Amino acid sequence: MKQKKQLVVCLIASGKHIQHLLFDPVRITLSLALRKTSDKKQAIKTGDKKASTKTTIYRDVIVAYLTENISARCSEIAALIGISNSRTRAILSKMVEDKILVTEGENKNRVYKLSF
């Protein structure tokens, strides 16, 4: 005598159990109807973005470097980290904005120092 396999399906909506269904299937096809709540794309606000792991590591390296050295130029830090000057400048600017670093000088003569 061949045993029949049965399938039990629980229907849950909004976290609440609705119904148990018992099937004795040969083949099951499941179709789900999905609906969009909105066609608008959700913009990610600048304040909602988290710093990437690499950026956090770069910031830690910069703080460690400036702890040992009184000041440094953007090009020195870029060479230390191994990223472009423009990316380094963006990280340094954010660190100045966050009051971790202070700047002295302008443009090509600008150097960065720890603020504390």
C-alpha positions as a Python dict, from the first residue, in 0.01 Angstrom:
ca = {
    (1, 'M'): (0, 0, 0),
    (2, 'K'): (139, 334, -109),
    (3, 'Q'): (127, 617, 145),
    (4, 'K'): (-12, 951, 33),
    (5, 'K'): (183, 1262, 118),
    (6, 'Q'): (-9, 1553, 254),
    (7, 'L'): (82, 1919, 259),
    (8, 'V'): (-34, 2158, 529),
    (9, 'V'): (-35, 2527, 443),
    (10, 'C'): (-86, 2800, 701),
    (11, 'L'): (-219, 3128, 574),
    (12, 'I'): (-96, 3428, 768),
    (13, 'A'): (-183, 3789, 698),
    (14, 'S'): (-54, 4089, 893),
    (15, 'G'): (104, 3856, 1146),
    (16, 'K'): (-224, 3680, 1231),
    (17, 'H'): (-300, 3317, 1161),
    (18, 'I'): (-596, 3290, 924),
    (19, 'Q'): (-643, 2930, 818),
    (20, 'H'): (-484, 2585, 783),
    (21, 'L'): (-530, 2417, 447),
    (22, 'L'): (-469, 2046, 396),
    (23, 'F'): (-371, 1931, 47),
    (24, 'D'): (-320, 1590, -103),
    (25, 'P'): (-127, 1712, -409),
    (26, 'V'): (46, 1553, -699),
    (27, 'R'): (183, 1887, -804),
    (28, 'I'): (148, 2228, -640),
    (29, 'T'): (150, 2564, -812),
    (30, 'L'): (164, 2866, -588),
    (31, 'S'): (58, 3201, -729),
    (32, 'L'): (96, 3515, -526),
    (33, 'A'): (-58, 3845, -616),
    (34, 'L'): (172, 4130, -520),
    (35, 'R'): (73, 4491, -524),
    (36, 'K'): (274, 4808, -514),
    (37, 'T'): (206, 5053, -240),
    (38, 'S'): (344, 5339, -447),
    (39, 'D'): (510, 5407, -782),
    (40, 'K'): (730, 5676, -632),
    (41, 'K'): (1093, 5602, -568),
    (42, 'Q'): (1203, 5672, -215),
    (43, 'A'): (1495, 5913, -203),
    (44, 'I'): (1767, 5839, 48),
    (45, 'K'): (1834, 6151, 248),
    (46, 'T'): (2196, 6244, 302),
    (47, 'G'): (2150, 6229, 678),
    (48, 'D'): (2013, 5875, 653),
    (49, 'K'): (2323, 5733, 485),
    (50, 'K'): (2571, 5546, 699),
    (51, 'A'): (2943, 5576, 646),
    (52, 'S'): (3080, 5273, 468),
    (53, 'T'): (3318, 5038, 642),
    (54, 'K'): (3607, 5157, 424),
    (55, 'T'): (3538, 5522, 506),
    (56, 'T'): (3531, 5441, 877),
    (57, 'I'): (3865, 5262, 846),
    (58, 'Y'): (4013, 5556, 651),
    (59, 'R'): (3894, 5798, 920),
    (60, 'D'): (4054, 5583, 1192),
    (61, 'V'): (4383, 5569, 997),
    (62, 'I'): (4379, 5948, 952),
    (63, 'V'): (4322, 6006, 1325),
    (64, 'A'): (4603, 5761, 1413),
    (65, 'Y'): (4839, 5929, 1164),
    (66, 'L'): (4760, 6278, 1293),
    (67, 'T'): (4807, 6157, 1650),
    (68, 'E'): (5169, 6074, 1567),
    (69, 'N'): (5224, 6369, 1330),
    (70, 'I'): (5119, 6721, 1418),
    (71, 'S'): (4973, 6800, 1077),
    (72, 'A'): (4946, 6661, 726),
    (73, 'R'): (4852, 6769, 375),
    (74, 'C'): (4578, 6602, 177),
    (75, 'S'): (4832, 6449, -63),
    (76, 'E'): (5027, 6290, 226),
    (77, 'I'): (4714, 6131, 367),
    (78, 'A'): (4601, 6015, 21),
    (79, 'A'): (4937, 5843, -32),
    (80, 'L'): (4916, 5686, 315),
    (81, 'I'): (4566, 5546, 259),
    (82, 'G'): (4613, 5467, -110),
    (83, 'I'): (4310, 5652, -249),
    (84, 'S'): (4274, 5952, -478),
    (85, 'N'): (4327, 6308, -359),
    (86, 'S'): (3967, 6402, -438),
    (87, 'R'): (3825, 6113, -229),
    (88, 'T'): (4068, 6193, 52),
    (89, 'R'): (3963, 6560, 38),
    (90, 'A'): (3596, 6456, 69),
    (91, 'I'): (3671, 6244, 376),
    (92, 'L'): (3881, 6520, 531),
    (93, 'S'): (3608, 6778, 465),
    (94, 'K'): (3353, 6557, 639),
    (95, 'M'): (3590, 6515, 933),
    (96, 'V'): (3629, 6895, 954),
    (97, 'E'): (3250, 6930, 939),
    (98, 'D'): (3221, 6675, 1223),
    (99, 'K'): (3477, 6882, 1420),
    (100, 'I'): (3730, 6598, 1435),
    (101, 'L'): (3986, 6797, 1235),
    (102, 'V'): (4069, 7163, 1188),
    (103, 'T'): (4237, 7323, 889),
    (104, 'E'): (4514, 7579, 861),
    (105, 'G'): (4598, 7761, 542),
    (106, 'E'): (4410, 7770, 216),
    (107, 'N'): (4408, 7572, -107),
    (108, 'K'): (4752, 7421, -177),
    (109, 'N'): (4891, 7531, 160),
    (110, 'R'): (4609, 7372, 360),
    (111, 'V'): (4709, 7130, 636),
    (112, 'Y'): (4487, 6924, 863),
    (113, 'K'): (4527, 6882, 1239),
    (114, 'L'): (4330, 6708, 1510),
    (115, 'S'): (4088, 6944, 1680),
    (116, 'F'): (4149, 6810, 2030),
}
